[in-house]
Amino acid sequence: MGTIVVFENVSLDGVTQDPTGEEGFSRYDWRAGLAPTDREAWDKLILDDALGAQVLLLGRRSYEFFAARYPSRTGRLADRINNLPKYVASTTLTDPGWNDSTVLDGDIADEVARLKDTVNGEIRVYASSQLVHTLIEHDLVDELRLTVFPLVMGAGNRLFDQSGTPKRLRLAGTRTVGDSLAYLTYQAG
């Protein structure tokens, strides 16, 4: 049985929206403020995380973001991302063009529960906060891995919605990445 592991970059105030500054929400690329050694440590963290995944699960917008960039990239991270099976939660995408991609177009909670039953290992969710809200709501997330960037956005979409329904998590690990990033691991229940 698979486990769903959400990996998100978040600001100190919980914002996940537009960390690269490419969507127009903010022109600030969160990585721009990192020292070179912090950036190298963060890049290694991302690579190590991707190497531990057996499958990617993405929302449509995140899928389109990755699919527009990764097929033309080279290197260990690009090779890993390009070669992983990819599942996209979408009711509008019908023909994914990126290799080894499948659209989950039914009830997302049911489709993801079935996916968990068929995958042996970690199902990784990257940069898909709207999908993450749904997965958390339906108790499908097994682990959250949060890289906390040392900035306060003040506004923007947050990882956790305002539903008011508490979800109990257990702190499973903390460490620093480079000199300025915090890496927090929480497990469900």
Secondary structure as GFF3:
##gff-version 3
##sequence-region A 1 189
A	DSSP	beta_strand	3	11	.	.	.	ID=ss1
A	DSSP	three_ten_helix	30	33	.	.	.	ID=ss2
A	DSSP	alpha_helix	36	51	.	.	.	ID=ss3
A	DSSP	beta_strand	53	59	.	.	.	ID=ss4
A	DSSP	alpha_helix	60	69	.	.	.	ID=ss5
A	DSSP	three_ten_helix	70	72	.	.	.	ID=ss6
A	DSSP	alpha_helix	76	83	.	.	.	ID=ss7
A	DSSP	beta_strand	86	89	.	.	.	ID=ss8
A	DSSP	beta_strand	101	104	.	.	.	ID=ss9
A	DSSP	alpha_helix	108	118	.	.	.	ID=ss10
A	DSSP	beta_strand	122	126	.	.	.	ID=ss11
A	DSSP	alpha_helix	129	137	.	.	.	ID=ss12
A	DSSP	beta_strand	143	149	.	.	.	ID=ss13
A	DSSP	beta_strand	169	177	.	.	.	ID=ss14
A	DSSP	beta_strand	181	188	.	.	.	ID=ss15
###
